[in-house]
Amino acid sequence: MKALVLTTSWPVRAGAMSGSFVRDLLRGLTAHGVEFEVVTPAPRGPVEDLDEPGIRVHVVPHPGAGARLVHGRGLPETLAAAPWTWTLVPPLLAALGRAATMRVRERRFDLVWSHWLLPSGWIGAGIARTAGLPHRITAHGSDIHSIERLARIPGMRTVMARAWRSSALSATSHTAGGRIARVLPGRRVAVCPLPAAPGTARPEPGPPALLFLGRFEPIKGPDLLLEASATLAAGDLARVTLAGSGSLDDRLRGRARHIPHPVEFPGVIGGADKRSALERAHALVIPSRRMPDGRADGLPHAALEALAVGTPVIASRRAPARAASFRGTARDGRGSRAARGAAGAGTRGGPKVPAAGRAPVVAPVPCGVRCVRLDGRIALVVPARDEARLLPRVLATVPQPVWRVVVVDDDSRDGTWEVLSDWRDPRLVRLRTAHRLGVGGAILCGYREALALGADAAVVVAGDAQMDFADLAGVIAPLAAGRADYVQGVRARSPAGRRAKPSATASAATRRPAFRSCATCSASASRTATASRHSCGWPRTRRDSACRRCRCTRSTAVRCRASGHGATRR
């Protein structure tokens, strides 16, 4: 198989970090007989021979090379720092398009593969469509922000959808894939995390050693790591290692002189040195920030590499690496307590720090879904409001393979909390809300608690004893087989299911509600109730359409249009 690769980021010099993960990805695929020809813009100055077995690199001259439009800080960072460089983008696109077209005419390819939606994805889509070749686009992060901004312009969604109508879209994380799907509704986006070799973490005993891997640019946030470490007393950290290079190099070295801990700058590391640094560190820190123009970092490859060797990852609250941390690691174990203390992340709302104590049960796989073993940590999430009578029946029938049972008491007014307090089961986790959240809010609260406890999968079960635990294995099976990330059962699809009780896969949204709640006093009323009202004036029956408070008589309104109170259909 022969593939033409279009990318604006490639390590064009020894020790360069730009696009090194793309090169590593292609190197791994060459072992399976795939041959690549890479088309990338030329950097400033002379270029050495970049060809290697299975990979041939074509460096394309363009007017922006002298201004370091690419291969320096990065194309988005350069455009943001110097807006005048936008004038160099059209010549860059034209040069890349001509070079790629020439390669397609001279040699037969089986695939055109573009890295980053813009500009490579735009160029590659046109070339592949003209040549009649399949086209794949892999998005990495900053390019997604670009199409989100373009989508605000009227008509641009349609333009992008037409340009990529024949292209296969993929992203390196579930978060990135969801963002693309919101910009291009109806398009399927495959999630294919970048590969990372497994290993074994070997942190040295003593105070924690923190590691940063990446470009020294504001969006990566290495300065935030230094400022955070400066707040700790001398001796709390063994060392802070900043491996990389970039525009913040001089500033970071100057700030490091005033840090009460040893700060090391080994430069750009790769290969065995990079792997050794990850294995010896107590935690990899990803302190990326959201820029004023809305740009955010993508999923760093270093995060996946750290998780693969079992090194904990400390990420900022909005960093995409947080999504990968609980998917690729297990919690609790050697080193995580020290890493939490060093980062000040011991609070429940802070960054989640995975641990290196045991092998991961949930791990990224090339197809982009998560594999969960049936013997892993399965948690039940049970939203309960006023279920004192039926909740014991649910708790008594929970099967033994279930690891935790998270019950969320959604501000019940009966004895639900007393039932939970008296129930003796070591797997039971009791949560009580300060005010009513509703079914959706209670489920989200349970999800968060299950993930914080280290669950591999969470299954929602209603507290009214309507769901059959015999369906639990069938719900988990698609996750265990790696065919899905989320399983949703629809009772209406099965004739037997419409006659029987809803299964453990049915959510509140799929069951036909037999009751409605008063919008003012939260009281419930059956559809067959008599034509009377609650104390607040809200009608008890759905056949009564008037609201007593404002005398609204609109029979077509589900809610009173004047006061906002509930007014049901006639």
C-alpha positions as CSV (number, residue, x, y, z in Angstrom):
1,M,0.0,0.0,0.0
2,K,1.3,3.5,-0.9
3,A,-0.1,6.6,0.8
4,L,0.5,10.3,0.1
5,V,0.7,12.3,3.4
6,L,0.0,16.0,3.6
7,T,1.1,17.8,6.7
8,T,2.2,21.3,7.7
9,S,4.1,19.9,10.8
10,W,7.1,17.6,10.4
11,P,10.5,17.3,12.2
12,V,12.6,18.9,9.4
13,R,15.7,19.1,11.5
14,A,17.4,16.9,14.1
15,G,16.0,17.6,17.6
16,A,12.8,19.4,16.2
17,M,9.6,18.6,18.1
18,S,7.2,19.9,15.4
19,G,5.2,16.9,14.0
20,S,7.4,14.2,15.6
21,F,4.3,12.2,16.6
22,V,3.2,12.1,13.0
23,R,6.6,10.7,12.0
24,D,6.4,8.1,14.8
25,L,3.0,7.1,13.6
26,L,4.2,6.6,10.0
27,R,7.3,4.7,11.3
28,G,5.1,2.2,13.1
29,L,2.9,1.6,9.9
30,T,5.9,1.0,7.7
31,A,6.5,-2.2,9.6
32,H,3.2,-3.5,8.1
33,G,4.3,-2.9,4.5
34,V,2.9,0.6,4.0
35,E,5.0,3.1,2.0
36,F,4.6,6.9,2.5
37,E,5.5,10.0,0.6
38,V,5.2,13.1,2.8
39,V,4.6,16.6,1.4
40,T,5.4,19.3,3.9
41,P,6.4,23.0,3.7
42,A,10.1,23.9,3.7
43,P,11.6,25.5,6.8
44,R,13.9,28.5,6.9
45,G,17.4,27.7,5.8
46,P,18.9,24.5,4.4
47,V,17.3,21.1,5.0
48,E,19.1,17.8,5.4
49,D,18.0,14.5,3.8
50,L,14.9,13.5,5.6
51,D,14.2,10.2,3.8
52,E,14.2,7.0,5.8
53,P,13.1,3.4,5.1
54,G,9.5,3.4,3.9
55,I,9.1,7.2,4.2
56,R,10.1,9.7,1.5
57,V,9.8,13.4,2.4
58,H,9.3,16.2,-0.2
59,V,10.0,19.6,1.2
60,V,8.1,22.3,-0.7
61,P,9.5,25.9,-1.0
62,H,7.1,28.7,-0.3
63,P,7.2,32.5,0.3
64,G,6.5,32.1,4.1
65,A,9.6,30.0,4.8
66,G,11.7,33.1,5.7
67,A,9.1,34.3,8.2
68,R,9.0,30.8,9.8
69,L,5.3,30.5,9.1
70,V,5.5,26.7,9.8
71,H,7.9,24.4,11.6
72,G,8.7,27.0,14.2
73,R,6.2,28.0,16.9
74,G,3.5,26.3,14.9
75,L,1.1,27.7,12.2
76,P,-1.7,28.8,14.6
77,E,0.7,30.4,17.1
78,T,2.6,32.3,14.3
79,L,-0.7,33.6,12.8
80,A,-1.9,34.7,16.2
81,A,1.4,36.5,17.1
82,A,1.9,38.2,13.7
83,P,-1.4,38.8,11.9
84,W,0.4,40.1,8.8
85,T,1.6,36.5,8.1
86,W,-2.0,35.7,7.0
87,T,-0.9,37.2,3.6
88,L,1.6,34.3,3.3
89,V,-1.1,31.6,3.7
90,P,-2.5,31.6,0.1
91,P,0.9,31.1,-1.5
92,L,1.6,28.3,1.0
93,L,-1.6,26.5,0.0
94,A,-0.9,27.0,-3.6
95,A,2.6,25.6,-3.3
96,L,1.4,22.5,-1.3
97,G,-1.4,21.9,-3.8
98,R,1.0,22.0,-6.8
99,A,3.5,19.7,-5.1
100,A,0.9,17.1,-4.0
101,T,-0.8,17.2,-7.5
102,M,2.6,16.5,-9.1
103,R,3.2,13.5,-6.8
104,V,-0.2,12.0,-7.7
105,R,0.5,12.4,-11.4
106,E,4.0,10.8,-11.2
107,R,3.2,7.9,-8.9
108,R,0.2,5.7,-8.2
109,F,-1.1,6.0,-4.6
110,D,-3.8,4.0,-2.8
111,L,-4.7,6.7,-0.3
112,V,-4.3,10.5,0.4
113,W,-3.9,11.1,4.2
114,S,-4.1,14.7,5.5
115,H,-3.0,15.6,9.0
116,W,-5.0,18.6,10.4
117,L,-8.3,19.6,8.9
118,L,-6.8,23.0,7.8
119,P,-5.0,23.5,5.6
120,S,-3.9,20.0,4.7
121,G,-7.4,18.5,4.8
122,W,-8.7,21.1,2.5
123,I,-6.0,20.6,0.0
124,G,-6.0,16.8,0.2
125,A,-9.8,16.6,-0.3
126,G,-9.6,18.4,-3.6
127,I,-6.6,16.3,-4.9
128,A,-8.1,13.0,-3.8
129,R,-11.5,13.9,-5.4
130,T,-9.8,14.8,-8.7
131,A,-7.6,11.7,-8.8
132,G,-10.4,9.4,-7.6
133,L,-8.5,8.3,-4.5
134,P,-9.8,7.7,-0.9
135,H,-9.0,10.5,1.5
136,R,-8.6,10.4,5.2
137,I,-8.2,13.5,7.5
138,T,-6.8,13.2,11.0
139,A,-7.6,16.2,13.3
140,H,-5.3,16.9,16.2
141,G,-6.7,19.9,18.1
142,S,-5.8,23.4,16.9
143,D,-7.4,22.8,13.5
144,I,-10.7,22.0,15.2
145,H,-10.8,25.5,16.8
146,S,-10.3,26.9,13.3
147,I,-13.3,25.2,11.8
148,E,-15.4,26.1,14.8
149,R,-14.6,29.8,14.1
150,L,-15.3,29.3,10.4
151,A,-18.7,27.7,11.3
152,R,-19.9,31.1,12.7
153,I,-19.8,32.6,9.2
154,P,-23.1,32.0,7.4
155,G,-22.8,29.4,4.8
156,M,-19.4,28.0,5.9
157,R,-20.8,24.9,7.4
158,T,-22.2,24.0,4.0
159,V,-19.0,24.8,2.3
160,M,-16.9,22.6,4.6
161,A,-19.5,19.8,4.5
162,R,-19.3,19.8,0.7
163,A,-15.5,20.0,0.6
164,W,-15.1,16.9,2.9
165,R,-18.2,15.0,1.8
166,S,-16.0,12.2,0.4
167,S,-13.4,12.3,3.1
168,A,-13.1,9.9,6.1
169,L,-12.8,12.0,9.3
170,S,-10.9,10.9,12.4
171,A,-9.7,12.5,15.6
172,T,-7.2,11.5,18.3
173,S,-9.7,11.8,21.2
174,H,-13.4,11.5,22.0
175,T,-13.5,15.2,22.9
176,A,-12.1,16.3,19.6
177,G,-14.4,13.9,17.7
178,G,-17.4,15.4,19.4
179,R,-16.3,18.9,18.5
180,I,-16.0,18.0,14.9
181,A,-19.4,16.3,14.9
182,R,-21.0,19.5,16.3
183,V,-19.5,21.6,13.5
184,L,-20.4,19.0,10.8
185,P,-23.7,17.4,12.0
186,G,-24.5,14.1,10.5
187,R,-20.8,13.2,9.7
188,R,-19.3,10.1,11.3
189,V,-16.0,10.9,13.1
190,A,-13.8,7.9,14.0
191,V,-11.7,8.2,17.2
192,C,-8.2,6.8,16.7
193,P,-5.8,7.6,19.5
194,L,-2.2,7.8,18.6
195,P,-0.3,4.6,19.5
196,A,2.0,4.4,22.5
197,A,4.3,1.5,23.5
198,P,3.6,-0.1,26.9
199,G,6.2,-0.1,29.7
200,T,6.7,-0.1,33.4
201,A,7.0,3.0,35.6
202,R,10.0,3.0,37.9
203,P,9.8,6.2,40.0
204,E,12.6,6.8,42.4
205,P,11.7,6.7,46.1
206,G,11.5,10.0,47.9
207,P,9.8,13.4,47.0
208,P,8.0,13.4,43.6
209,A,9.7,14.3,40.4
210,L,7.5,16.1,37.9
211,L,8.1,16.0,34.1
212,F,6.9,18.3,31.3
213,L,7.2,17.2,27.6
214,G,6.3,19.5,24.8
215,R,6.9,22.8,23.1
216,F,7.7,25.9,25.2
217,E,4.7,27.9,24.0
218,P,2.0,29.7,26.0
219,I,-0.7,27.3,24.9
220,K,1.2,24.4,26.4
221,G,1.6,26.2,29.8
222,P,5.1,25.3,31.0
223,D,5.2,28.6,32.8
224,L,2.2,27.6,34.9
225,L,4.0,24.5,36.1
226,L,6.9,26.6,37.3
227,E,4.6,29.1,39.1
228,A,2.8,26.2,40.8
229,S,6.0,24.5,41.9
230,A,7.2,27.9,43.3
231,T,4.4,27.8,45.9
232,L,5.8,24.6,47.4
233,A,8.5,24.5,50.1
234,A,12.0,23.4,49.4
235,G,12.3,19.6,49.5
236,D,8.7,19.0,48.6
237,L,9.8,18.1,45.0
238,A,12.8,16.1,44.0
239,R,13.0,18.0,40.7
240,V,11.0,19.5,37.9
241,T,12.1,18.5,34.4
242,L,11.1,20.7,31.4
243,A,12.0,18.8,28.2
244,G,11.4,20.7,25.0
245,S,12.1,24.0,23.2
246,G,10.2,27.0,22.0
247,S,9.7,30.8,22.3
248,L,9.4,30.7,26.1
249,D,12.8,29.1,26.6
250,D,14.7,32.1,27.9
251,R,11.8,33.2,30.1
252,L,11.5,29.7,31.7
253,R,15.2,29.5,32.4
254,G,15.2,32.9,34.1
255,R,12.2,31.9,36.3
256,A,13.8,28.6,37.2
257,R,16.6,30.4,39.0
258,H,14.1,31.5,41.7
259,I,12.4,28.1,42.1
260,P,13.2,26.4,45.5
261,H,13.5,23.0,43.7
262,P,16.0,21.7,41.1
263,V,14.8,22.5,37.5
264,E,16.3,20.6,34.6
265,F,16.3,21.6,30.9
266,P,17.5,18.5,28.9
267,G,16.2,20.0,25.7
268,V,14.3,18.0,23.1
269,I,14.4,14.3,24.0
270,G,13.1,11.3,22.1
271,G,13.4,7.6,21.7
272,A,14.9,5.7,24.6
273,D,15.7,9.0,26.5
274,K,12.1,10.0,26.4
275,R,10.9,6.6,27.5
276,S,13.3,6.6,30.4
277,A,12.2,10.0,31.5
278,L,8.6,8.9,31.5
279,E,9.4,5.8,33.5
280,R,11.4,7.6,36.2
281,A,9.0,10.5,36.7
282,H,6.4,10.3,39.4
283,A,3.9,12.2,37.2
284,L,3.7,13.9,33.8
285,V,2.3,17.4,34.0
286,I,0.1,18.8,31.2
287,P,-0.6,22.4,32.3
288,S,-2.1,23.6,29.0
289,R,-4.3,26.7,29.0
290,R,-7.0,28.1,26.8
291,M,-5.8,31.1,24.9
292,P,-7.7,34.5,24.7
293,D,-8.8,33.7,21.1
294,G,-10.4,30.4,22.3
295,R,-7.6,28.1,21.1
296,A,-6.9,25.1,23.3
297,D,-4.3,22.3,23.1
298,G,-5.2,19.0,21.6
299,L,-4.6,15.6,23.2
300,P,-0.8,15.5,23.7
301,H,0.8,12.4,22.6
302,A,3.0,12.5,25.7
303,A,-0.1,11.9,27.8
304,L,-0.8,8.6,26.0
305,E,2.9,7.6,26.3
306,A,2.9,8.3,30.0
307,L,-0.3,6.3,30.5
308,A,1.1,3.4,28.5
309,V,4.1,3.0,30.9
310,G,1.9,3.5,34.0
311,T,3.0,7.1,34.9
312,P,0.3,9.3,36.4
313,V,-0.8,12.4,34.5
314,I,-1.7,15.7,36.1
315,A,-3.7,17.9,33.7
316,S,-5.3,21.3,34.0
317,R,-9.1,21.3,34.3
318,R,-9.8,22.0,30.7
319,A,-7.0,20.0,29.2
320,P,-8.1,17.2,26.8
321,A,-5.7,14.9,28.5
322,R,-8.2,14.5,31.4
323,A,-10.5,12.5,29.1
324,A,-7.6,10.1,28.4
325,S,-6.5,9.8,32.0
326,F,-9.4,7.9,33.3
327,R,-9.8,5.9,30.1
328,G,-6.2,4.6,30.0
329,T,-5.2,4.1,33.7
330,A,-6.2,2.6,36.9
331,R,-6.4,4.6,40.1
332,D,-4.7,4.2,43.5
333,G,-1.2,2.9,43.7
334,R,2.4,3.9,44.3
335,G,3.2,7.6,43.6
336,S,-0.3,9.0,43.2
337,R,-0.6,10.4,46.7
338,A,2.7,12.3,46.3
339,A,1.7,13.6,42.9
340,R,-1.6,14.9,44.2
341,G,0.1,16.7,47.0
342,A,2.7,18.3,44.7
343,A,0.1,19.6,42.4
344,G,-2.4,20.8,45.0
345,A,-5.0,18.6,43.4
346,G,-6.3,16.7,46.4
347,T,-9.7,18.4,46.3
348,R,-12.5,16.5,44.7
349,G,-13.0,19.1,41.9
350,G,-9.3,19.1,41.0
351,P,-7.5,17.2,38.2
352,K,-7.9,13.5,38.4
353,V,-4.5,11.8,38.9
354,P,-4.3,8.2,37.7
355,A,-1.9,5.8,39.3
356,A,0.7,3.2,38.3
357,G,-0.2,0.6,40.8
358,R,-1.8,-2.0,38.5
359,A,-2.4,-2.7,34.8
360,P,-5.1,-0.6,33.2
361,V,-8.5,-2.2,32.6
362,V,-9.7,0.5,30.2
363,A,-7.2,1.3,27.4
364,P,-7.2,3.2,24.1
365,V,-7.2,0.9,21.1
366,P,-6.7,1.8,17.4
367,C,-10.3,1.6,16.5
368,G,-11.1,4.4,19.0
369,V,-13.3,2.6,21.4
370,R,-12.6,1.4,24.9
371,C,-12.2,-2.2,25.9
372,V,-13.7,-3.2,29.3
373,R,-13.3,-6.6,30.8
374,L,-16.5,-8.2,32.2
375,D,-14.5,-8.9,35.4
376,G,-13.5,-5.2,35.7
377,R,-14.9,-2.5,38.0
378,I,-18.6,-2.3,37.1
379,A,-20.5,0.4,39.0
380,L,-24.3,0.8,39.2
381,V,-25.7,4.3,39.3
382,V,-29.1,4.4,40.9
383,P,-31.0,7.8,40.8
384,A,-33.7,7.7,43.6
385,R,-36.3,10.1,44.6
386,D,-39.0,9.1,47.1
387,E,-38.2,5.4,46.5
388,A,-38.2,4.2,50.1
389,R,-40.7,1.4,49.3
390,L,-39.1,-0.1,46.1
391,L,-35.4,0.8,46.7
392,P,-34.8,-2.2,49.1
393,R,-36.0,-4.5,46.3
394,V,-33.4,-3.1,43.9
395,L,-30.5,-3.3,46.5
396,A,-31.4,-6.8,47.5
397,T,-31.1,-8.1,43.9
398,V,-27.8,-6.5,42.9
399,P,-25.6,-9.3,41.5
400,Q,-22.3,-10.1,43.0
401,P,-20.1,-9.2,40.1
402,V,-21.0,-5.5,40.6
403,W,-18.1,-3.6,42.2
404,R,-19.9,-0.5,43.5
405,V,-23.5,0.6,43.8
406,V,-23.8,4.4,43.8
407,V,-27.2,5.6,44.9
408,V,-28.1,9.2,44.5
409,D,-30.9,10.4,46.9
410,D,-32.3,13.3,44.9
411,D,-33.7,15.3,47.8
412,S,-36.3,12.7,48.7
413,R,-39.2,13.6,51.1
414,D,-39.9,10.1,52.3
415,G,-37.6,7.7,54.1
416,T,-35.2,7.0,51.1
417,W,-32.2,8.3,53.0
418,E,-33.1,6.3,56.1
419,V,-33.3,3.2,54.0
420,L,-29.8,3.8,52.6
421,S,-28.4,4.6,56.0
422,D,-29.6,1.3,57.4
423,W,-28.7,-0.8,54.4
424,R,-25.6,-2.9,55.1
425,D,-23.6,-3.6,51.9
426,P,-19.9,-2.8,51.6
427,R,-20.4,-2.0,47.9
428,L,-23.0,0.8,48.6
429,V,-22.0,4.4,48.1
430,R,-24.6,6.9,49.4
431,L,-25.0,10.4,47.9
432,R,-27.6,13.0,48.9
433,T,-28.3,16.2,47.0
434,A,-28.9,19.5,48.7
435,H,-31.8,20.3,46.4
436,R,-33.6,18.5,43.6
437,L,-31.5,17.9,40.5
438,G,-34.0,15.8,38.5
439,V,-33.3,12.4,37.0
440,G,-30.6,13.7,34.5
441,G,-28.8,15.7,37.2
442,A,-28.8,12.7,39.6
443,I,-27.4,10.4,36.9
444,L,-24.6,12.9,36.1
445,C,-23.8,13.1,39.8
446,G,-23.6,9.3,40.0
447,Y,-21.4,9.1,36.8
448,R,-18.9,11.6,38.4
449,E,-18.7,9.6,41.6
450,A,-18.3,6.3,39.8
451,L,-15.4,7.6,37.7
452,A,-13.8,9.3,40.7
453,L,-13.9,5.9,42.5
454,G,-12.1,4.3,39.5
455,A,-15.0,2.4,37.8
456,D,-14.3,1.0,34.4
457,A,-18.0,1.2,33.3
458,A,-21.1,2.6,34.9
459,V,-24.6,1.2,34.3
460,V,-27.7,3.3,35.1
461,V,-30.5,1.4,37.0
462,A,-33.7,3.0,38.1
463,G,-34.7,2.9,41.8
464,D,-38.3,1.8,41.1
465,A,-37.4,-2.0,40.7
466,Q,-38.6,-2.0,37.0
467,M,-35.3,-3.2,35.5
468,D,-34.1,-6.8,35.2
469,F,-30.5,-7.4,36.2
470,A,-30.5,-10.4,33.9
471,D,-29.8,-7.9,31.1
472,L,-26.7,-6.5,32.8
473,A,-24.3,-8.9,31.0
474,G,-25.8,-7.9,27.7
475,V,-25.3,-4.3,28.4
476,I,-21.6,-4.7,29.3
477,A,-20.9,-7.1,26.4
478,P,-20.5,-4.4,23.6
479,L,-18.1,-2.5,25.8
480,A,-16.1,-5.7,26.6
481,A,-15.9,-6.5,22.8
482,G,-14.7,-3.0,22.0
483,R,-17.7,-2.3,19.8
484,A,-19.1,0.7,21.7
485,D,-18.4,3.4,24.2
486,Y,-22.0,3.8,25.3
487,V,-24.9,1.3,25.2
488,Q,-28.5,2.5,25.2
489,G,-31.4,0.1,25.2
490,V,-34.8,1.0,23.6
491,R,-37.7,-1.0,24.8
492,A,-39.9,-0.1,21.9
493,R,-37.7,-1.9,19.4
494,S,-38.6,-5.3,20.9
495,P,-42.3,-6.6,20.9
496,A,-41.5,-8.6,24.0
497,G,-39.9,-5.6,25.6
498,R,-43.1,-3.6,25.2
499,R,-45.0,-6.1,27.1
500,A,-42.4,-6.8,29.8
501,K,-40.7,-4.7,32.3
502,P,-38.0,-2.3,31.0
503,S,-34.6,-3.8,30.9
504,A,-31.5,-2.4,32.7
505,T,-30.6,-0.6,29.5
506,A,-33.7,1.6,29.3
507,S,-33.2,5.2,30.4
508,A,-35.8,7.6,31.8
509,A,-35.9,9.2,28.4
510,T,-37.1,6.0,26.7
511,R,-39.9,5.2,29.1
512,R,-43.3,6.8,28.6
513,P,-43.9,8.9,31.7
514,A,-47.1,8.1,33.6
515,F,-46.8,11.2,35.7
516,R,-46.0,14.9,35.3
517,S,-44.6,17.2,38.0
518,C,-46.0,20.5,39.1
519,A,-43.7,23.3,37.9
520,T,-44.2,25.2,41.2
521,C,-44.5,22.8,44.1
522,S,-42.9,19.7,42.4
523,A,-46.0,17.5,43.3
524,S,-46.9,14.6,41.0
525,A,-50.3,13.9,39.4
526,S,-51.5,11.0,37.4
527,R,-53.1,11.5,34.0
528,T,-56.2,9.9,35.2
529,A,-56.6,12.2,38.3
530,T,-59.8,14.2,38.8
531,A,-60.1,17.8,37.6
532,S,-58.6,19.4,40.7
533,R,-55.6,21.4,41.5
534,H,-52.6,21.6,43.8
535,S,-52.3,24.2,46.5
536,C,-50.2,26.4,44.1
537,G,-52.9,26.4,41.4
538,W,-51.2,24.0,39.0
539,P,-53.8,21.6,37.5
540,R,-53.7,17.9,38.5
541,T,-55.0,16.5,35.3
542,R,-53.6,16.8,31.8
543,R,-57.1,17.3,30.5
544,D,-57.3,20.6,32.3
545,S,-55.6,23.3,30.2
546,A,-56.1,26.4,32.3
547,C,-53.6,28.0,34.8
548,R,-55.5,29.4,37.8
549,R,-52.8,31.9,38.6
550,C,-53.0,33.9,35.4
551,R,-56.2,32.5,33.9
552,C,-54.4,31.2,30.8
553,T,-56.8,29.1,28.7
554,R,-54.6,28.2,25.8
555,S,-55.5,24.6,25.2
556,T,-52.4,24.0,23.0
557,A,-49.8,25.0,25.6
558,V,-47.9,22.5,27.7
559,R,-46.8,25.4,29.9
560,C,-48.5,28.6,30.8
561,R,-47.2,31.2,28.3
562,A,-47.9,34.1,30.5
563,S,-46.6,33.1,33.9
564,G,-44.5,30.1,33.0
565,H,-46.5,27.7,35.2
566,G,-47.5,24.3,34.0
567,A,-50.6,24.3,31.8
568,T,-51.3,21.0,30.2
569,R,-53.0,20.0,27.0
570,R,-56.8,19.6,26.9
